[in-house]
Amino acid sequence: MGSIYLIRHGQASFGADDYDVLSPVGVRQAEVLGEHLSQLGIVFDRCVSGSLRRQQHTANAALQRMTDAPALDIDEAFNEFDADAVIRTLLPDLLPEEPEALHILRNGAQNRAEFQRLFAKLIQRWVSGEHDKPGLQSWQAYVEQVEGGLRRILEQAQSKQNIAVFTSGGTITALLRLITGVPAHKAFELNWQIVNTSLSQLKFRGNEVSLASFNSHVHLQLLKAPELITYR
């Protein structure tokens, strides 16, 4: 069987003007990942990334620490969903029951616990399909986007290949939904646990795909540096 390694990007710049940039911690996480994979003797036959900068930067930083790494292919199907659009579009309907939500979400770096609580609430509304709005990509449409990316990989893959996909937490969540059939709201409960630069492994034979492992981040745990285990 072949393997697809789903790799979440390194820590981005939460609370900064531009989130889509790796923090220094995020760069280090990616480098540690590449060193770990190299030590394990894992060689990738193909590497794919979404088009977001944090995804590509993670890929390049990790692959530079590996030998004989292939060129990086870009497929926008593996981009993260537009979280800002979800917040912006669905927040007005939430304000009557959460009057402080706008202030908290605008100052997320100073209100991390409350930000997460409100963000999770908005995500649950989004994935339910009961609050779809014109101009906002629905959860179902996003899942179909990710499914298209997976299908393209499988169509081009050869048996026993190792394929890396550098992506984001939402994409991994959509793939969990597709492969395991877990309900969307349960999949997002797992989403909040996905560590930056963690690996989730899929096994495939032809078009048959199964989940082999989820959210492994032993490369960070071995360093005994808690500051490297992050979730954004």
N, C-alpha and C positions, 0 to 999 in steps of 0.2 A: 504494500500500500504506500501511497505517497503521503506527504505531510504538508499542511499549510500552517505556518506559524503566524498568528495574529498578534502583532506587537503594538501596544498602545504607545503613543508619543510620550516623550519626557515632559517634565513639569513645564507648563507654559507660564505666562506672565499674568496671573490672576490679579485683578485690581489695577493693572496698568492701562494706559491708553490703548495699547495694542496687545491683546491677549495672545495673538498668533505668533508669538516669539518665545523660544525656549529661554528659561531662566538659566543662570549658571548651574543650578542644581540639575535642571533638565539635561543640559549638555553632559554633565558628569554621569548621570544615569545611563544615557545612551552609550557613552564610552565604556562604562562598566559592563553593559549588556554585550557589546561587541567583543570585549576581552573574554567574557565568560563563554560565549558561544564558540569562540576560537579555541579556548582551552578544552571544550567538550568535543572538538573535532567536527562540529556541524558545518557543512558547506551548503550554501544555497545555490540552487540551479536557476532560480529566478527571484527577483525582488521587485515588489510593486508598492507604490505609495499613493495615498491620496494627494491632491494638489496643494493642500494647506502647508504653509511654511513650517509649522511645528512638526508635521509629519515627515516632510522631506529632510529637515534638519536632523531629526532623530535618526532617520535612515542613514544619512551620510556620515554622521558621527559614529554610529555603530559599525557600519560597513568598513570604515577606515581602519578599524581595529581588527578586521578579519582578513584572511588571505583568500585570494582568488574570488572576490565578491563580484557578481555580475553587475552590469549597469542597471540603474534604477529606472523602472517603467512607471509612468504616471497614469492613474485611472481615477477620475473624479468621483466615481461611484463609491469610493472608500473615504470620501470626505465626511467630516462630522456633520450632523444636522445643524441647522441654523438656530442655535439656542437664543441668540438675541432676538430673532424674529418671533420665536415662540413666546418669549417673555413680553415683548412689545405688543404682540397681537392679543394675547390671552389675559394680560394683566388687568385691563379695564374691568372685565367681568368679575375679577377676584377682589377688587378694591372695596366693595361694600362690606365684605366679611373680613378683610385684612387691610384696614385703612392706613397702616404704616408700611405697607409692602413696597410702595414706590421708593420711599427713603431708604429702606433696608437694601433693596436690590441695587440702588445707585451707589451704595457704600458697602458693597459686599465684603471687601477686604477687612473692614472693621466690624462686620457682623456676620462672621462665617457660619455660625450655627443657624442663625435665623435665615440667612441667605439660602442655605441648603434646604431648610424646611420649606421655604416658599417656592424655591426652584423645583423641588420634588413634587409639590402640590400642582404646579403649573404643568409639569411633565405628565403627571397622571391624567390631567384634563386632556392634554394633547393626545396621548396614546389611547384614550378611551374612544376617540372618534366622535364624541358627542359635542365637541366644541370646535369643529372644523370651521375655518374662516376663509373667505376669498383671499387669494394672494399668499396664503401660508401653506407650505408643503405639509400635507397630512402625514401622520405616522405611517399609514399604509403605503403611501407613495414613497416614503423614504425607505421602507423595508424592500419595496420592489426595486428601488435604485441599487441598494446593496446586493440584492439577489442577482441583478444583472451583472454586477462586477464579479461575484463568485462564479456565475455561469461562464463568463469569459475566461476566467482562470482555468476552470475545469476543461473547457473546450481546447485550450492550448497546452494543457499539462500532459506530461508523459508519466507512465507508471513509475513509482518509487522516487519521484522528484521531491526535493525539499524546496518549498516556496515560502518566502517571507512577505507578509503584507503589513506595512507600517501605516497605522490608522488611528482611530480614536475610540473612546468608550462607547459612544452611541452606535457606531458601526458594529462593534463587537456584540453589543446588546441585540441589534437587529439580527445578526447571524445566529446568536443563541436562540432567538425566537424562531428563526427559520429551521434550524437543524434539530432542536430538541422539542419544539412545540410548546415550550413553557409560555404561559400567558404573558402578555406584554408588561403588565404591572409587576409581575414577579421577576421578569427579566431585568427591569429597571432597579429592583431591589438589589440585584447582583451588580448592576452597573456602578452603583455608588461604592462598591468594594474594589473596583478595578484599579490596580496600582500603576503609576506611570512607569513605562517600559516593561510591564509584565508581559508574559507570553501565555497565550491560550492556543493549544494545538488541536487542529482538525486532522483527521485521517480520511483519505479519499481513495476510492477505487472506481474509475470511470466517473459517473455522475453521482455515485453514492458517497455521502459525507457523514461523518460522525464526530462527536466531540470526544477528544482523548484526554485533555487536561484544560484547566481554567485558571487564569490569573497567577501563574507561577512567577514569583519574584525572588527566587533563591539567590540570584546574582547580587541583589541588594542586601538580603538578609545576612549573607556570609560576611559582609563588610562590618557588620555590627555598628552601623551608623544610622540611627533612627531618622536623622534628618533627610536621608535619601529615599525614604518610603513616603511618597506623597500621592495625592489623589486628584490633582487638578493640573 
